[in-house]
Amino acid sequence: MLCNAGFPLEAETVQCWALAHCWSANMQGRLFEYVRDINPGKCRRALRVVRSEYIDTLRERARSATDESES
């Protein structure tokens, strides 16, 4: 859903984020594999479903962060 909405993920970047936020090595590895699998289009089942309006929230955050960095 994120890739379809224009949010491609970089597995290494996501793994670094997880490291910076104190995720366990095991969970970092699982997240890396998950991102690596979904980018080319593999579907993974989620235990929870993301609300469709959450994508709009992510877009707004990304837009705000870009606007702030350009100031």
All heavy atoms as TSV, in Angstrom:
chain	resi	resn	atom	element	x	y	z
A	1	MET	N	N	0.824	-1.185	0.000
A	1	MET	CA	C	0.000	0.000	0.000
A	1	MET	C	C	0.872	1.253	0.000
A	1	MET	O	O	0.566	2.205	-0.697
A	1	MET	CB	C	-0.932	-0.013	1.207
A	1	MET	CG	C	-1.878	1.155	1.204
A	1	MET	SD	S	-3.380	0.949	2.162
A	1	MET	CE	C	-2.820	1.080	3.813
A	2	LEU	N	N	1.955	1.274	0.763
A	2	LEU	CA	C	2.821	2.447	0.775
A	2	LEU	C	C	3.467	2.676	-0.581
A	2	LEU	O	O	3.512	3.801	-1.067
A	2	LEU	CB	C	3.896	2.313	1.859
A	2	LEU	CG	C	3.411	2.448	3.293
A	2	LEU	CD1	C	4.535	2.134	4.262
A	2	LEU	CD2	C	2.854	3.825	3.547
A	3	CYS	N	N	3.982	1.610	-1.195
A	3	CYS	CA	C	4.617	1.755	-2.511
A	3	CYS	C	C	3.610	2.234	-3.539
A	3	CYS	O	O	3.917	3.097	-4.359
A	3	CYS	CB	C	5.246	0.448	-2.948
A	3	CYS	SG	S	6.679	0.000	-1.977
A	4	ASN	N	N	2.403	1.697	-3.504
A	4	ASN	CA	C	1.356	2.123	-4.434
A	4	ASN	C	C	0.983	3.583	-4.228
A	4	ASN	O	O	0.551	4.252	-5.148
A	4	ASN	CB	C	0.112	1.259	-4.284
A	4	ASN	CG	C	0.340	-0.153	-4.753
A	4	ASN	OD1	O	1.270	-0.439	-5.486
A	4	ASN	ND2	N	-0.516	-1.059	-4.303
A	5	ALA	N	N	1.166	4.081	-2.998
A	5	ALA	CA	C	0.826	5.469	-2.684
A	5	ALA	C	C	1.999	6.408	-2.931
A	5	ALA	O	O	1.937	7.576	-2.600
A	5	ALA	CB	C	0.366	5.562	-1.227
A	6	GLY	N	N	3.082	5.888	-3.497
A	6	GLY	CA	C	4.232	6.738	-3.803
A	6	GLY	C	C	5.249	6.833	-2.697
A	6	GLY	O	O	6.023	7.780	-2.638
A	7	PHE	N	N	5.259	5.866	-1.786
A	7	PHE	CA	C	6.223	5.830	-0.705
A	7	PHE	C	C	7.094	4.579	-0.822
A	7	PHE	O	O	6.923	3.624	-0.072
A	7	PHE	CB	C	5.527	5.817	0.665
A	7	PHE	CG	C	4.849	7.106	1.011
A	7	PHE	CD1	C	3.507	7.275	0.748
A	7	PHE	CD2	C	5.561	8.142	1.584
A	7	PHE	CE1	C	2.868	8.463	1.065
A	7	PHE	CE2	C	4.935	9.328	1.900
A	7	PHE	CZ	C	3.586	9.493	1.644
A	8	PRO	N	N	8.037	4.566	-1.772
A	8	PRO	CA	C	8.925	3.403	-1.851
A	8	PRO	C	C	9.815	3.361	-0.607
A	8	PRO	O	O	10.139	4.400	-0.029
A	8	PRO	CB	C	9.743	3.662	-3.116
A	8	PRO	CG	C	9.720	5.142	-3.276
A	8	PRO	CD	C	8.394	5.603	-2.726
A	9	LEU	N	N	10.171	2.181	-0.187
A	9	LEU	CA	C	10.979	2.009	1.009
A	9	LEU	C	C	12.362	1.485	0.650
A	9	LEU	O	O	12.490	0.652	-0.239
A	9	LEU	CB	C	10.297	1.027	1.960
A	9	LEU	CG	C	8.892	1.410	2.420
A	9	LEU	CD1	C	8.275	0.255	3.206
A	9	LEU	CD2	C	8.927	2.649	3.271
A	10	GLU	N	N	13.378	1.956	1.335
A	10	GLU	CA	C	14.729	1.429	1.184
A	10	GLU	C	C	15.010	0.571	2.406
A	10	GLU	O	O	14.985	1.064	3.537
A	10	GLU	CB	C	15.738	2.568	1.080
A	10	GLU	CG	C	15.553	3.423	-0.150
A	10	GLU	CD	C	16.551	4.558	-0.222
A	10	GLU	OE1	O	17.504	4.583	0.580
A	10	GLU	OE2	O	16.365	5.428	-1.086
A	11	ALA	N	N	15.266	-0.710	2.181
A	11	ALA	CA	C	15.430	-1.656	3.279
A	11	ALA	C	C	16.536	-1.223	4.239
A	11	ALA	O	O	16.378	-1.293	5.462
A	11	ALA	CB	C	15.704	-3.057	2.737
A	12	GLU	N	N	17.669	-0.756	3.704
A	12	GLU	CA	C	18.783	-0.358	4.564
A	12	GLU	C	C	18.420	0.858	5.422
A	12	GLU	O	O	18.765	0.919	6.597
A	12	GLU	CB	C	20.036	-0.048	3.733
A	12	GLU	CG	C	20.627	-1.246	3.033
A	12	GLU	CD	C	19.924	-1.589	1.717
A	12	GLU	OE1	O	19.065	-0.803	1.251
A	12	GLU	OE2	O	20.227	-2.655	1.164
A	13	THR	N	N	17.700	1.803	4.839
A	13	THR	CA	C	17.294	3.002	5.579
A	13	THR	C	C	16.318	2.642	6.694
A	13	THR	O	O	16.432	3.139	7.810
A	13	THR	CB	C	16.649	4.028	4.617
A	13	THR	OG1	O	17.589	4.346	3.592
A	13	THR	CG2	C	16.241	5.285	5.340
A	14	VAL	N	N	15.373	1.768	6.387
A	14	VAL	CA	C	14.400	1.345	7.385
A	14	VAL	C	C	15.106	0.585	8.512
A	14	VAL	O	O	14.808	0.777	9.696
A	14	VAL	CB	C	13.284	0.494	6.739
A	14	VAL	CG1	C	12.374	-0.114	7.790
A	14	VAL	CG2	C	12.482	1.336	5.767
A	15	GLN	N	N	16.074	-0.250	8.161
A	15	GLN	CA	C	16.812	-0.999	9.175
A	15	GLN	C	C	17.612	-0.043	10.061
A	15	GLN	O	O	17.663	-0.221	11.280
A	15	GLN	CB	C	17.729	-2.023	8.524
A	15	GLN	CG	C	18.358	-2.975	9.524
A	15	GLN	CD	C	19.193	-4.045	8.848
A	15	GLN	OE1	O	19.688	-3.858	7.743
A	15	GLN	NE2	N	19.345	-5.165	9.507
A	16	CYS	N	N	18.216	0.990	9.479
A	16	CYS	CA	C	18.952	1.987	10.277
A	16	CYS	C	C	18.011	2.731	11.211
A	16	CYS	O	O	18.360	3.015	12.359
A	16	CYS	CB	C	19.680	2.975	9.369
A	16	CYS	SG	S	21.095	2.258	8.536
A	17	TRP	N	N	16.813	3.046	10.735
A	17	TRP	CA	C	15.822	3.700	11.583
A	17	TRP	C	C	15.495	2.802	12.777
A	17	TRP	O	O	15.426	3.270	13.916
A	17	TRP	CB	C	14.556	3.996	10.777
A	17	TRP	CG	C	13.461	4.583	11.616
A	17	TRP	CD1	C	13.240	5.892	11.880
A	17	TRP	CD2	C	12.457	3.846	12.332
A	17	TRP	NE1	N	12.158	6.027	12.710
A	17	TRP	CE2	C	11.655	4.784	13.009
A	17	TRP	CE3	C	12.159	2.495	12.469
A	17	TRP	CZ2	C	10.577	4.413	13.801
A	17	TRP	CZ3	C	11.083	2.122	13.262
A	17	TRP	CH2	C	10.310	3.076	13.915
A	18	ALA	N	N	15.304	1.515	12.507
A	18	ALA	CA	C	14.986	0.574	13.578
A	18	ALA	C	C	16.129	0.501	14.590
A	18	ALA	O	O	15.897	0.468	15.800
A	18	ALA	CB	C	14.687	-0.811	13.005
A	19	LEU	N	N	17.359	0.514	14.110
A	19	LEU	CA	C	18.522	0.507	15.000
A	19	LEU	C	C	18.538	1.762	15.868
A	19	LEU	O	O	18.748	1.690	17.081
A	19	LEU	CB	C	19.805	0.421	14.175
A	19	LEU	CG	C	21.123	0.535	14.939
A	19	LEU	CD1	C	21.287	-0.644	15.890
A	19	LEU	CD2	C	22.283	0.606	13.964
A	20	ALA	N	N	18.278	2.911	15.260
A	20	ALA	CA	C	18.278	4.181	15.998
A	20	ALA	C	C	17.167	4.247	17.041
A	20	ALA	O	O	17.259	4.998	18.006
A	20	ALA	CB	C	18.149	5.342	15.021
A	21	HIS	N	N	16.126	3.446	16.851
A	21	HIS	CA	C	15.003	3.439	17.785
A	21	HIS	C	C	15.007	2.198	18.676
A	21	HIS	O	O	13.974	1.788	19.194
A	21	HIS	CB	C	13.685	3.574	17.017
A	21	HIS	CG	C	13.498	4.945	16.454
A	21	HIS	ND1	N	14.033	5.331	15.240
A	21	HIS	CD2	C	12.885	6.041	16.960
A	21	HIS	CE1	C	13.735	6.603	15.015
A	21	HIS	NE2	N	13.046	7.055	16.048
A	22	CYS	N	N	16.204	1.625	18.826
A	22	CYS	CA	C	16.458	0.539	19.797
A	22	CYS	C	C	15.666	-0.739	19.542
A	22	CYS	O	O	15.304	-1.447	20.490
A	22	CYS	CB	C	16.233	1.026	21.223
A	22	CYS	SG	S	17.248	2.443	21.652
A	23	TRP	N	N	15.388	-1.049	18.290
A	23	TRP	CA	C	14.770	-2.325	17.987
A	23	TRP	C	C	15.804	-3.417	18.183
A	23	TRP	O	O	16.991	-3.209	17.967
A	23	TRP	CB	C	14.280	-2.353	16.550
A	23	TRP	CG	C	13.028	-1.570	16.281
A	23	TRP	CD1	C	12.668	-0.379	16.829
A	23	TRP	CD2	C	12.000	-1.911	15.368
A	23	TRP	NE1	N	11.485	0.033	16.315
A	23	TRP	CE2	C	11.047	-0.875	15.418
A	23	TRP	CE3	C	11.800	-2.978	14.514
A	23	TRP	CZ2	C	9.890	-0.897	14.637
A	23	TRP	CZ3	C	10.654	-2.991	13.738
A	23	TRP	CH2	C	9.708	-1.970	13.805
A	24	SER	N	N	15.369	-4.591	18.553
A	24	SER	CA	C	16.284	-5.721	18.720
A	24	SER	C	C	16.859	-6.108	17.358
A	24	SER	O	O	16.271	-5.835	16.308
A	24	SER	CB	C	15.555	-6.919	19.330
A	24	SER	OG	O	14.645	-7.468	18.396
A	25	ALA	N	N	18.021	-6.747	17.380
A	25	ALA	CA	C	18.669	-7.176	16.135
A	25	ALA	C	C	17.751	-8.114	15.352
A	25	ALA	O	O	17.672	-8.033	14.121
A	25	ALA	CB	C	19.998	-7.845	16.435
A	26	ASN	N	N	17.054	-8.990	16.048
A	26	ASN	CA	C	16.136	-9.919	15.398
A	26	ASN	C	C	15.015	-9.170	14.668
A	26	ASN	O	O	14.714	-9.452	13.504
A	26	ASN	CB	C	15.546	-10.887	16.422
A	26	ASN	CG	C	14.603	-11.896	15.792
A	26	ASN	OD1	O	14.885	-12.449	14.740
A	26	ASN	ND2	N	13.473	-12.105	16.435
A	27	MET	N	N	14.425	-8.198	15.338
A	27	MET	CA	C	13.331	-7.442	14.729
A	27	MET	C	C	13.837	-6.561	13.581
A	27	MET	O	O	13.137	-6.388	12.586
A	27	MET	CB	C	12.613	-6.595	15.779
A	27	MET	CG	C	11.846	-7.428	16.798
A	27	MET	SD	S	10.653	-8.576	16.047
A	27	MET	CE	C	9.461	-7.453	15.360
A	28	GLN	N	N	15.047	-6.024	13.701
A	28	GLN	CA	C	15.632	-5.239	12.611
A	28	GLN	C	C	15.770	-6.107	11.365
A	28	GLN	O	O	15.448	-5.680	10.255
A	28	GLN	CB	C	16.997	-4.711	12.996
A	28	GLN	CG	C	16.998	-3.643	14.048
A	28	GLN	CD	C	18.410	-3.318	14.486
A	28	GLN	OE1	O	19.309	-3.241	13.669
A	28	GLN	NE2	N	18.595	-3.133	15.779
A	29	GLY	N	N	16.267	-7.320	11.558
A	29	GLY	CA	C	16.431	-8.243	10.441
A	29	GLY	C	C	15.113	-8.612	9.801
A	29	GLY	O	O	14.999	-8.678	8.575
A	30	ARG	N	N	14.100	-8.839	10.624
A	30	ARG	CA	C	12.777	-9.176	10.092
A	30	ARG	C	C	12.193	-8.006	9.320
A	30	ARG	O	O	11.594	-8.186	8.263
A	30	ARG	CB	C	11.846	-9.586	11.225
A	30	ARG	CG	C	12.252	-10.927	11.831
A	30	ARG	CD	C	11.369	-11.336	12.961
A	30	ARG	NE	N	10.026	-11.612	12.470
A	30	ARG	CZ	C	8.984	-11.775	13.262
A	30	ARG	NH1	N	9.127	-11.698	14.565
A	30	ARG	NH2	N	7.787	-12.021	12.758
A	31	LEU	N	N	12.384	-6.791	9.823
A	31	LEU	CA	C	11.892	-5.605	9.131
A	31	LEU	C	C	12.605	-5.427	7.796
A	31	LEU	O	O	11.983	-5.136	6.777
A	31	LEU	CB	C	12.076	-4.368	10.012
A	31	LEU	CG	C	11.563	-3.044	9.465
A	31	LEU	CD1	C	10.055	-3.108	9.210
A	31	LEU	CD2	C	11.889	-1.922	10.434
A	32	PHE	N	N	13.925	-5.630	7.784
A	32	PHE	CA	C	14.713	-5.535	6.553
A	32	PHE	C	C	14.171	-6.510	5.503
A	32	PHE	O	O	13.936	-6.135	4.359
A	32	PHE	CB	C	16.181	-5.838	6.861
A	32	PHE	CG	C	17.066	-5.847	5.650
A	32	PHE	CD1	C	17.613	-4.670	5.163
A	32	PHE	CD2	C	17.362	-7.031	4.999
A	32	PHE	CE1	C	18.434	-4.679	4.038
A	32	PHE	CE2	C	18.182	-7.054	3.872
A	32	PHE	CZ	C	18.713	-5.865	3.400
A	33	GLU	N	N	13.948	-7.760	5.908
A	33	GLU	CA	C	13.424	-8.768	4.985
A	33	GLU	C	C	12.029	-8.403	4.493
A	33	GLU	O	O	11.713	-8.574	3.309
A	33	GLU	CB	C	13.383	-10.137	5.659
A	33	GLU	CG	C	14.753	-10.716	5.912
A	33	GLU	CD	C	14.695	-12.005	6.709
A	33	GLU	OE1	O	13.586	-12.541	6.920
A	33	GLU	OE2	O	15.768	-12.469	7.130
A	34	TYR	N	N	11.216	-7.891	5.375
A	34	TYR	CA	C	9.850	-7.499	5.019
A	34	TYR	C	C	9.874	-6.423	3.935
A	34	TYR	O	O	9.211	-6.538	2.908
A	34	TYR	CB	C	9.127	-7.000	6.272
A	34	TYR	CG	C	7.678	-6.677	6.063
A	34	TYR	CD1	C	6.722	-7.673	6.076
A	34	TYR	CD2	C	7.267	-5.368	5.865
A	34	TYR	CE1	C	5.386	-7.392	5.884
A	34	TYR	CE2	C	5.933	-5.067	5.674
A	34	TYR	CZ	C	4.994	-6.081	5.692
A	34	TYR	OH	O	3.682	-5.789	5.498
A	35	VAL	N	N	10.671	-5.373	4.160
A	35	VAL	CA	C	10.759	-4.282	3.188
A	35	VAL	C	C	11.347	-4.785	1.870
A	35	VAL	O	O	10.852	-4.449	0.789
A	35	VAL	CB	C	11.587	-3.109	3.752
A	35	VAL	CG1	C	11.860	-2.058	2.694
A	35	VAL	CG2	C	10.881	-2.485	4.947
A	36	ARG	N	N	12.387	-5.596	1.962
A	36	ARG	CA	C	13.018	-6.137	0.761
A	36	ARG	C	C	12.014	-6.945	-0.061
A	36	ARG	O	O	12.017	-6.905	-1.280
A	36	ARG	CB	C	14.210	-7.001	1.153
A	36	ARG	CG	C	15.031	-7.462	-0.039
A	36	ARG	CD	C	16.014	-8.508	0.352
A	36	ARG	NE	N	15.267	-9.658	0.868
A	36	ARG	CZ	C	15.739	-10.520	1.755
A	36	ARG	NH1	N	16.947	-10.383	2.233
A	36	ARG	NH2	N	15.003	-11.532	2.164
A	37	ASP	N	N	11.110	-7.653	0.603
A	37	ASP	CA	C	10.106	-8.473	-0.087
A	37	ASP	C	C	8.975	-7.645	-0.694
A	37	ASP	O	O	8.513	-7.951	-1.785
A	37	ASP	CB	C	9.500	-9.500	0.870
A	37	ASP	CG	C	10.462	-10.610	1.237
A	37	ASP	OD1	O	11.514	-10.740	0.580
A	37	ASP	OD2	O	10.155	-11.355	2.185
A	38	ILE	N	N	8.522	-6.614	0.009
A	38	ILE	CA	C	7.341	-5.892	-0.486
A	38	ILE	C	C	7.672	-4.911	-1.601
A	38	ILE	O	O	6.810	-4.611	-2.419
A	38	ILE	CB	C	6.572	-5.169	0.638
A	38	ILE	CG1	C	7.406	-4.076	1.289
A	38	ILE	CG2	C	6.036	-6.148	1.641
A	38	ILE	CD1	C	6.615	-3.193	2.230
A	39	ASN	N	N	8.902	-4.407	-1.657
A	39	ASN	CA	C	9.227	-3.435	-2.708
A	39	ASN	C	C	8.997	-3.969	-4.119
A	39	ASN	O	O	8.445	-3.260	-4.951
A	39	ASN	CB	C	10.646	-2.903	-2.547
A	39	ASN	CG	C	10.704	-1.752	-1.572
A	39	ASN	OD1	O	9.729	-1.051	-1.367
A	39	ASN	ND2	N	11.846	-1.551	-0.970
A	40	PRO	N	N	9.389	-5.216	-4.423
A	40	PRO	CA	C	9.124	-5.702	-5.782
A	40	PRO	C	C	7.683	-6.171	-5.992
A	40	PRO	O	O	7.332	-6.624	-7.071
A	40	PRO	CB	C	10.110	-6.858	-5.954
A	40	PRO	CG	C	10.478	-7.287	-4.588
A	40	PRO	CD	C	10.300	-6.090	-3.700
A	41	GLY	N	N	6.843	-6.056	-4.970
A	41	GLY	CA	C	5.436	-6.367	-5.155
A	41	GLY	C	C	4.908	-7.574	-4.408
A	41	GLY	O	O	3.740	-7.917	-4.549
A	42	LYS	N	N	5.747	-8.241	-3.616
A	42	LYS	CA	C	5.268	-9.392	-2.853
A	42	LYS	C	C	4.289	-8.912	-1.789
A	42	LYS	O	O	4.534	-7.933	-1.101
A	42	LYS	CB	C	6.444	-10.106	-2.191
A	42	LYS	CG	C	6.041	-11.329	-1.408
A	42	LYS	CD	C	7.254	-12.047	-0.851
A	42	LYS	CE	C	6.860	-13.281	-0.089
A	42	LYS	NZ	N	8.047	-13.965	0.459
A	43	CYS	N	N	3.163	-9.577	-1.691
A	43	CYS	CA	C	2.163	-9.217	-0.688
A	43	CYS	C	C	2.461	-9.932	0.615
A	43	CYS	O	O	2.737	-11.125	0.623
A	43	CYS	CB	C	0.765	-9.582	-1.172
A	43	CYS	SG	S	0.238	-8.617	-2.575
A	44	ARG	N	N	2.413	-9.205	1.685
A	44	ARG	CA	C	2.596	-9.775	3.014
A	44	ARG	C	C	1.330	-9.510	3.814
A	44	ARG	O	O	0.717	-8.470	3.686
A	44	ARG	CB	C	3.791	-9.113	3.723
A	44	ARG	CG	C	5.124	-9.209	3.010
A	44	ARG	CD	C	5.755	-10.570	3.080
A	44	ARG	NE	N	5.914	-11.066	4.404
A	44	ARG	CZ	C	7.073	-11.257	5.029
A	44	ARG	NH1	N	8.195	-10.966	4.414
A	44	ARG	NH2	N	7.139	-11.748	6.240
A	45	ARG	N	N	0.963	-10.456	4.624
A	45	ARG	CA	C	-0.217	-10.278	5.469
A	45	ARG	C	C	0.167	-9.494	6.714
A	45	ARG	O	O	1.201	-9.710	7.306
A	45	ARG	CB	C	-0.796	-11.619	5.878
A	45	ARG	CG	C	-1.429	-12.353	4.742
A	45	ARG	CD	C	-2.193	-13.544	5.268
A	45	ARG	NE	N	-2.798	-14.255	4.176
A	45	ARG	CZ	C	-4.064	-14.122	3.837
A	45	ARG	NH1	N	-4.843	-13.315	4.502
A	45	ARG	NH2	N	-4.555	-14.789	2.826
A	46	ALA	N	N	-0.710	-8.597	7.088
A	46	ALA	CA	C	-0.508	-7.811	8.303
A	46	ALA	C	C	-1.549	-8.238	9.328
A	46	ALA	O	O	-2.673	-8.590	8.972
A	46	ALA	CB	C	-0.644	-6.328	8.006
A	47	LEU	N	N	-1.144	-8.194	10.579
A	47	LEU	CA	C	-2.097	-8.520	11.633
A	47	LEU	C	C	-3.103	-7.390	11.822
A	47	LEU	O	O	-4.231	-7.614	12.207
A	47	LEU	CB	C	-1.363	-8.796	12.942
A	47	LEU	CG	C	-0.443	-10.015	12.919
A	47	LEU	CD1	C	0.276	-10.153	14.250
A	47	LEU	CD2	C	-1.217	-11.277	12.603
A	48	ARG	N	N	-2.639	-6.165	11.559
A	48	ARG	CA	C	-3.525	-5.007	11.663
A	48	ARG	C	C	-3.597	-4.333	10.301
A	48	ARG	O	O	-2.638	-4.316	9.556
A	48	ARG	CB	C	-2.995	-4.010	12.688
A	48	ARG	CG	C	-3.032	-4.563	14.102
A	48	ARG	CD	C	-2.620	-3.528	15.084
A	48	ARG	NE	N	-1.212	-3.169	14.847
A	48	ARG	CZ	C	-0.605	-2.162	15.422
A	48	ARG	NH1	N	-1.245	-1.390	16.250
A	48	ARG	NH2	N	0.665	-1.907	15.177
A	49	VAL	N	N	-4.720	-3.730	10.033
A	49	VAL	CA	C	-4.916	-3.027	8.767
A	49	VAL	C	C	-4.727	-1.535	9.017
A	49	VAL	O	O	-5.242	-0.991	9.991
A	49	VAL	CB	C	-6.320	-3.305	8.192
A	49	VAL	CG1	C	-6.556	-2.510	6.932
A	49	VAL	CG2	C	-6.490	-4.792	7.935
A	50	VAL	N	N	-3.980	-0.882	8.128
A	50	VAL	CA	C	-3.760	0.555	8.232
A	50	VAL	C	C	-4.965	1.277	7.640
A	50	VAL	O	O	-5.433	0.930	6.554
A	50	VAL	CB	C	-2.476	0.955	7.461
A	50	VAL	CG1	C	-2.287	2.453	7.477
A	50	VAL	CG2	C	-1.273	0.246	8.041
A	51	ARG	N	N	-5.465	2.257	8.368
A	51	ARG	CA	C	-6.585	3.047	7.856
A	51	ARG	C	C	-6.152	3.800	6.604
A	51	ARG	O	O	-5.028	4.279	6.511
A	51	ARG	CB	C	-7.041	4.053	8.916
A	51	ARG	CG	C	-7.589	3.436	10.169
A	51	ARG	CD	C	-8.094	4.502	11.145
A	51	ARG	NE	N	-7.363	5.753	11.117
A	51	ARG	CZ	C	-6.407	6.098	11.993
A	51	ARG	NH1	N	-6.062	5.280	12.948
A	51	ARG	NH2	N	-5.831	7.277	11.908
A	52	SER	N	N	-7.032	3.921	5.649
A	52	SER	CA	C	-6.693	4.584	4.388
A	52	SER	C	C	-6.299	6.035	4.598
A	52	SER	O	O	-5.439	6.555	3.890
A	52	SER	CB	C	-7.849	4.474	3.407
A	52	SER	OG	O	-9.002	5.100	3.938
A	53	GLU	N	N	-6.866	6.716	5.567
A	53	GLU	CA	C	-6.516	8.115	5.794
A	53	GLU	C	C	-5.109	8.272	6.389
A	53	GLU	O	O	-4.541	9.357	6.369
A	53	GLU	CB	C	-7.552	8.839	6.657
A	53	GLU	CG	C	-7.731	8.299	8.040
A	53	GLU	CD	C	-8.829	7.248	8.146
A	53	GLU	OE1	O	-9.368	6.801	7.122
A	53	GLU	OE2	O	-9.123	6.855	9.270
A	54	TYR	N	N	-4.528	7.184	6.877
A	54	TYR	CA	C	-3.170	7.254	7.420
A	54	TYR	C	C	-2.168	7.600	6.320
A	54	TYR	O	O	-1.191	8.300	6.559
A	54	TYR	CB	C	-2.790	5.946	8.111
A	54	TYR	CG	C	-1.463	6.024	8.812
A	54	TYR	CD1	C	-1.261	6.929	9.845
A	54	TYR	CD2	C	-0.412	5.210	8.438
A	54	TYR	CE1	C	-0.041	7.022	10.488
A	54	TYR	CE2	C	0.810	5.297	9.070
A	54	TYR	CZ	C	0.988	6.202	10.107
A	54	TYR	OH	O	2.200	6.293	10.728
A	55	ILE	N	N	-2.405	7.144	5.090
A	55	ILE	CA	C	-1.536	7.488	3.959
A	55	ILE	C	C	-1.550	8.999	3.756
A	55	ILE	O	O	-0.514	9.616	3.515
A	55	ILE	CB	C	-1.967	6.749	2.674
A	55	ILE	CG1	C	-1.813	5.234	2.857
A	55	ILE	CG2	C	-1.187	7.238	1.469
A	55	ILE	CD1	C	-0.403	4.772	3.095
A	56	ASP	N	N	-2.718	9.614	3.881
A	56	ASP	CA	C	-2.803	11.072	3.766
A	56	ASP	C	C	-2.002	11.754	4.876
A	56	ASP	O	O	-1.346	12.775	4.636
A	56	ASP	CB	C	-4.262	11.535	3.814
A	56	ASP	CG	C	-5.063	11.051	2.621
A	56	ASP	OD1	O	-4.458	10.872	1.532
A	56	ASP	OD2	O	-6.279	10.846	2.768
A	57	THR	N	N	-2.035	11.197	6.070
A	57	THR	CA	C	-1.253	11.731	7.179
A	57	THR	C	C	0.237	11.646	6.867
A	57	THR	O	O	0.989	12.603	7.107
A	57	THR	CB	C	-1.563	10.960	8.480
A	57	THR	OG1	O	-2.960	11.075	8.760
A	57	THR	CG2	C	-0.766	11.477	9.653
A	58	LEU	N	N	0.692	10.518	6.327
A	58	LEU	CA	C	2.105	10.365	5.966
A	58	LEU	C	C	2.506	11.357	4.882
A	58	LEU	O	O	3.589	11.944	4.943
A	58	LEU	CB	C	2.380	8.935	5.494
A	58	LEU	CG	C	2.261	7.845	6.552
A	58	LEU	CD1	C	2.456	6.481	5.906
A	58	LEU	CD2	C	3.264	8.065	7.667
A	59	ARG	N	N	1.636	11.549	3.906
A	59	ARG	CA	C	1.927	12.526	2.848
A	59	ARG	C	C	2.092	13.928	3.429
A	59	ARG	O	O	3.001	14.667	3.066
A	59	ARG	CB	C	0.807	12.538	1.813
A	59	ARG	CG	C	0.875	11.419	0.837
A	59	ARG	CD	C	-0.078	11.677	-0.326
A	59	ARG	NE	N	0.048	10.593	-1.279
A	59	ARG	CZ	C	-0.941	9.782	-1.628
A	59	ARG	NH1	N	-2.130	9.938	-1.116
A	59	ARG	NH2	N	-0.738	8.821	-2.492
A	60	GLU	N	N	1.203	14.298	4.341
A	60	GLU	CA	C	1.269	15.623	4.950
A	60	GLU	C	C	2.546	15.787	5.779
A	60	GLU	O	O	3.199	16.830	5.725
A	60	GLU	CB	C	0.034	15.874	5.823
A	60	GLU	CG	C	-0.031	17.262	6.408
A	60	GLU	CD	C	0.023	18.376	5.366
A	60	GLU	OE1	O	-0.576	18.221	4.284
A	60	GLU	OE2	O	0.685	19.395	5.621
A	61	ARG	N	N	2.913	14.771	6.518
A	61	ARG	CA	C	4.167	14.832	7.289
A	61	ARG	C	C	5.367	14.990	6.378
A	61	ARG	O	O	6.277	15.766	6.660
A	61	ARG	CB	C	4.336	13.565	8.133
A	61	ARG	CG	C	3.456	13.504	9.326
A	61	ARG	CD	C	3.766	12.260	10.126
A	61	ARG	NE	N	2.801	12.042	11.161
A	61	ARG	CZ	C	2.745	10.949	11.897
A	61	ARG	NH1	N	3.599	9.960	11.688
A	61	ARG	NH2	N	1.834	10.822	12.833
A	62	ALA	N	N	5.384	14.234	5.281
A	62	ALA	CA	C	6.497	14.324	4.334
A	62	ALA	C	C	6.543	15.710	3.702
A	62	ALA	O	O	7.616	16.299	3.556
A	62	ALA	CB	C	6.366	13.248	3.260
A	63	ARG	N	N	5.392	16.252	3.351
A	63	ARG	CA	C	5.320	17.588	2.760
A	63	ARG	C	C	5.811	18.639	3.758
A	63	ARG	O	O	6.573	19.536	3.407
A	63	ARG	CB	C	3.881	17.877	2.331
A	63	ARG	CG	C	3.731	19.068	1.424
A	63	ARG	CD	C	2.297	19.243	0.919
A	63	ARG	NE	N	1.762	18.027	0.317
A	63	ARG	CZ	C	0.703	17.362	0.755
A	63	ARG	NH1	N	0.038	17.779	1.799
A	63	ARG	NH2	N	0.292	16.261	0.148
A	64	SER	N	N	5.389	18.529	5.015
A	64	SER	CA	C	5.808	19.473	6.050
A	64	SER	C	C	7.319	19.410	6.280
A	64	SER	O	O	7.964	20.440	6.432
A	64	SER	CB	C	5.073	19.195	7.362
A	64	SER	OG	O	3.704	19.414	7.212
A	65	ALA	N	N	7.848	18.205	6.312
A	65	ALA	CA	C	9.286	18.042	6.530
A	65	ALA	C	C	10.081	18.645	5.363
A	65	ALA	O	O	11.107	19.293	5.568
A	65	ALA	CB	C	9.641	16.565	6.690
A	66	THR	N	N	9.570	18.481	4.154
A	66	THR	CA	C	10.228	19.068	2.981
A	66	THR	C	C	10.158	20.586	3.033
A	66	THR	O	O	11.157	21.262	2.775
A	66	THR	CB	C	9.576	18.556	1.681
A	66	THR	OG1	O	9.663	17.140	1.657
A	66	THR	CG2	C	10.246	19.136	0.462
A	67	ASP	N	N	9.004	21.118	3.389
A	67	ASP	CA	C	8.846	22.579	3.485
A	67	ASP	C	C	9.783	23.167	4.535
A	67	ASP	O	O	10.385	24.207	4.325
A	67	ASP	CB	C	7.396	22.941	3.821
A	67	ASP	CG	C	6.437	22.636	2.681
A	67	ASP	OD1	O	6.910	22.411	1.538
A	67	ASP	OD2	O	5.212	22.601	2.934
A	68	GLU	N	N	9.917	22.483	5.692
A	68	GLU	CA	C	10.796	22.964	6.756
A	68	GLU	C	C	12.256	22.934	6.347
A	68	GLU	O	O	13.022	23.828	6.667
A	68	GLU	CB	C	10.585	22.140	8.030
A	68	GLU	CG	C	9.266	22.401	8.713
A	68	GLU	CD	C	9.043	21.500	9.901
A	68	GLU	OE1	O	10.001	20.828	10.339
A	68	GLU	OE2	O	7.904	21.459	10.376
A	69	SER	N	N	12.659	21.896	5.612
A	69	SER	CA	C	14.065	21.773	5.202
A	69	SER	C	C	14.423	22.802	4.132
A	69	SER	O	O	15.574	23.175	3.992
A	69	SER	CB	C	14.375	20.372	4.715
A	69	SER	OG	O	13.697	20.106	3.500
A	70	GLU	N	N	13.422	23.280	3.380
A	70	GLU	CA	C	13.676	24.277	2.349
A	70	GLU	C	C	13.715	25.686	2.913
A	70	GLU	O	O	14.133	26.609	2.258
A	70	GLU	CB	C	12.616	24.181	1.247
A	70	GLU	CG	C	12.715	22.901	0.445
A	70	GLU	CD	C	11.591	22.761	-0.561
A	70	GLU	OE1	O	10.659	23.596	-0.548
A	70	GLU	OE2	O	11.646	21.821	-1.364
A	71	SER	N	N	13.242	25.858	4.140
A	71	SER	CA	C	13.200	27.199	4.761
A	71	SER	C	C	14.554	27.624	5.274
A	71	SER	O	O	15.410	26.944	5.596
A	71	SER	CB	C	12.216	27.226	5.921
A	71	SER	OG	O	10.934	26.910	5.457
